Amino acid sequence: SPPPPPPFLLPCPPRAGIVFIDEIDKLCGSSSDHPSTSVTTGGSSSSNKGEGVQRELLTLVEGCAVPTRYGSIRTDFILFIASGAFHNKSPSDLLPELQGRFPVRVTLQPLKKEDLIQILSTKKFNLLVQTVQLLATEGVEVEFTDCGVEAMAAFAQLINRTQQDVGARRLNTVMHRVLEDLSYAAPRRRGQKVVVDATFVENRLKEFDLTKQDNLSRYIL
């Protein structure tokens, strides 16, 4: 006999929920693509695939019954939220019918230094915890001070503002740059303690001084 259905599929009037669709901008064709020309003139296959996925999403967003092995789920009472960076693209590049099903649009502001500090240090299994535990396997004790965390967050914000804004993903690259030498030398530094403060961060990142370099794209992401 099949296993019992999960709680969210149990009968309840009505079945409500939230579906979050990330990177919906990847489904957009270029501004020069036109639905009629992409098929008749042999346009890009990626554009055709993106349009096909949009039409499938349109069916779900409009409200339909989705069959599962536990029964059907109606999407009429499910809230759909979509997001995307839309670099070199616009929400208007989506199918007009799909745009109409997402009537509320909100532009998010870039992450501030305080946001990056919170992401870097307060989230469960954050980058700091992962790094400390990883280097502990090599017998190296790492301690991050508040000023060191603030310095890394400030640098990540600066690069996001002056180069391409990739959000919190920038923290991974900054952390890698700061601890690159230590990671390779960890087996030889067993039993040592390393304190990552503002001075440590600045010394590791001084080669990426924006006042001396116009383009950091070849160094970071």
DACOR-V994892 format. One record per helix or strand of 2 or more residues. SS is the DSSP state (2 for helix, 1 for strand). FROM is the first residue (numbers start at 1). LEN is the number of residues. If there is no record, write none. Layout:
SS_FROM_LEN, SS_FROM_LEN
//
This chain:
2_7_3, 1_17_5, 2_24_4, 2_35_6, 2_45_18, 1_65_4, 1_71_4, 1_78_5, 2_91_3, 2_96_5, 2_113_9, 2_127_10, 1_141_4, 2_146_17, 2_167_23, 1_193_4, 2_198_11
//
